[in-house]
Structures are given as C-alpha cells and as structure tokens.
C-alpha cells in the first residue's frame, strides 16, 4: 500500500509542477525520480517506488514564500580537491565530498561521542540503540580538523563539536585546543546545557580553551514545551554570561508540541541578549528515533514556523523580514571582486533555511529589513562586483559605496538608536574588518530557521548544495542530510567501524553507559525527574 502525507483537498485542487528532482524511497533507499509541485498554497514532493508505492510529502508550507526564497538561489564554487576520487559519482551513493558537490564546507561537524546524558525521543544519535560507543581519538580528531582546513579553494574556518553530548568527553579541553592549533578560527560547542548548568566552571574553561559559541538546545519556555532542560537553562545562561561566551538557542520545533511557543522563545532570547546572540529554529526531521507513523501529525516546515512568529508578534516581525541563506552571497561576491581572492560563501540550497536580524529599541522590536533596503543593497553589490572585475578603481568604488550606505541603503531615521550600521557594513566590505560584525551581533538577535531533510522529503538538489559537513575518521566529508538521513550508509557505518561494543567500552572504563544519564536532585517535597 502506498504511504502518503496528504490532505483531502489535494484530490480536487489544481496542481502546478515546479521542478523535477531525485529522491529516495523511505523503505528500500532506491533512488527515485520525484516531482516538486504546488497545490493548495503549499509545496509538495511526490515520488513512486515500484515496490513500496507513492509518497506525497509536504516540502514547504507556503508556496508564496517558496517562490520568494527561490529568487535568491545561487550556486557556489564547490570543492577543487574533492575527497571522493571517483570521476562519475552517483549522489548520494558516492558521498563524501565528490565532484558533484556545489558548496564548500561552511561549518564542519566533528562528532566527539554518541553518548548522551539525556534520552530525547527525536534525537539523531543514541549509543544504547546503536549498540556501540563511538569516540574518536585525539589523533583522529586532529586529522579531521586538518582535512577540513585542507579544502580548496576555501578552507573551512568554523567547526562544531557535537555528539551525543560532547561535554561527556573528559578530554574536551584538549579537543578544543587541537582545533585551534589546526587553524580553526571559530569553534562552536553543541550541547544540551546540563553540564554548563551543574558545573559552574565549565563555560569559563571551554571559553579559555577556544570555544567561541555555545549551540544550546532549548525547546521552549515552559516545562511542558521543554522538559529536557527547562530547569537547567537559567544556570547555563548565567555561567555563559559570566564566562563571556555567546549562546545560540536551538529549538527543535514539533507541531502540536512546542510550535505555539516560538514567539515566547524569541522574547526570552531578547530578554537575555547577554549572552544570547541568536535563535536557530529547527523544524523536526523525521529521522533517528522519530517514529515514521508520527510524521503527518508532527510535520512542520520553515514557512509554518515563520507564520507562527508573525502571528505571535502581530506583524512586528513578519515573513517579509526573512531571507534565505544564499541571499547573502552578493557580500562575498563583492569582497572577492575587490580582493581577487576566493572568499567564504553560503551557497546552501534556498529551501534549506531562512533568517533575519532583529534589534531592540527600548521595548520596540525592529527587524533589519525595516531600515535597510536589503534587495537594493544586494543588487548594488553585485553590480559593483562586475564593475571591479572590469577594472573599476577600488578607491572610487569605495567612495561610492560609502556614500550609498549612508544616504541610500540604510535609513538612519528608522534604525535603532545608537546603531551605526552603515559604518559597520563599510568596515566589513571595504576594510575586511569582520570584527565590526561582532558589534552587530552584540546588539541584535539573529533569528534563523534550518530544516534538515529526512527520507520523505529528501531532495538531491539540496544535498548537493549542503554546506554543513561531517568530517569522518577515514578522511571523508559527508553532507549533513546524507550523513544522518542515510545512517546505514554513512553515520552508523563509519561510527561502528571506529567505535567499540558497549560491553567492551564498559569493561574498559569500569563504568556503565547508564552512569551518564542525568538525574535531577529532587527539591524538598518533589520527586526526581
């Protein structure tokens, strides 16, 4: 019997095909032709497996936002030295990175462990279920960091240390130092925050070792929407504030569970701008421990979350304030034309994510597009990049840019008080002083959305443009939505090869895997949870 996520109206409303692509069968992983189409104001994916029938899956919850985002699609340069030597690879069978890939690594993931102190039902990783413990050695981690830095034409300069729960590694500080020693400029620690809260010194120690940002799991503002670390979040944030390390809150958004809390999450972040720098919403991906039968009930997409935000803020933050990831490529295009050097770029597929910046001006929330002509600035930078490549004098271009930033593209009368955005942009674009962007981050809140794929909506065109890659101990570099969505080919295969059976690990360490599980100390008159 065919399996599908459908609505009754889909049988009568007209269908408009948007594009053809390739996807995978959720049952047998066969590569299938797929159609991305528009119907009932939404975007869907349809594919048919000869063995397992037809699948209709929600792709984007708003066709209007989809078409708006698509306007900014732009491909990157790819990798000059692919990690896969095969000349005619098949995506995603020969992943890791191959010559089909169109984006360099913008963020490299290094998994430190598949152990965790929590037991979240929607998680990608779970050592007990896998049957083995994966924890690469320090030498292997150094090798993975070197592989990321070896990419051409743009070496990776940002790494996320992830898991499992990476703070379970007793040698975490050594790992952070290794990344810094290998030339990684930005080190991000992905954590559930439990140990950041219970160990008052941890935030300070990892910051001194070289961590720039905490990527902190945070699913909601109440115990009901965020049972996993609601009680621990205040302590974690306070310890990060004292340590002087920035935090990005990372909610996994699940329809019917915490989607009604997205506005409150943003308000919470705005009240805690020190240390919170951003919120990166992640609509749930139906992979890992997420039961297949639940997908229709819990499925939510990027536009659905944006509409929730718009409703919660009464239009003070609206869908028009959000831009897709590759929209910012005119910045790197301009700097590259100015310097004649290959520049870091975000060429992710337009359907992978959207984002905006908002500022607090007293009690008023002001999104950046309300005082910046974003589209006008993008078009101008692209035009000036063409002029520079044709031989325009840099000094003249610089003066013209300075004039336009102050007089045309940034409306100071609508901008938050005390913010000189024109100066910040000028310093970054002309002087390449990206430290000035740090001032922007310290006075604003980044609101992003990143929707990782699963087997039901997997799109080869998204996979080929992925910019978040997992480094593996065998020298591979696998895109996020291939590594996690097809674990039997990549994540599980690699980690099992370089891991050890749980019984062997427990014998070697003298500990039980369950010893890692976090158990709250009950307060007076309450039960432990």
Secondary structure, DSSP 4 states (H G I P E B T S, - for coil): -------GGGGTS--EEEEEEEEE-TTT--EEEEEEEEETTEEEEEEEETTTEEEEEEEES-HHHHHHHHTT-------SS-S---TT--TTTT-SS-TT-----SEEEEE--S--S---TT-S--HHHHTEE----HHHHHHHHHHHHT-SSS---EEEEESS-GGG-TTHHHHHHHHHHTT-SEEEEEE-SHHHHH-TTHHHHHHHHT--EEEEE---SSTTT-TTTHHHHHHHHHHHHHHT-EEEEEPEE-TTTTGGGHHHHHHHHHHTTTTEEEEEEEEPPS-TTS-GGGHHHH---HHHHHHHHHHHTTTSS-GGG-EEGGGGHHHHHHHHHHH-S--------TTSEEEEEEEEETTEEEEGGGTB-HHHHHHHHHHHHHHHHTT--HHHHHHHHHHHIIIIIB-TTTSPTT--HHHHHHHHHHS--THHHHHHHHTSEEEEEE----TTT--HHHHTT--EEEE-TTS-EEEHHHHTTTTTTTHHHHHHHHSEEHHHHHHHHT--GGGGS--PPPPTT----
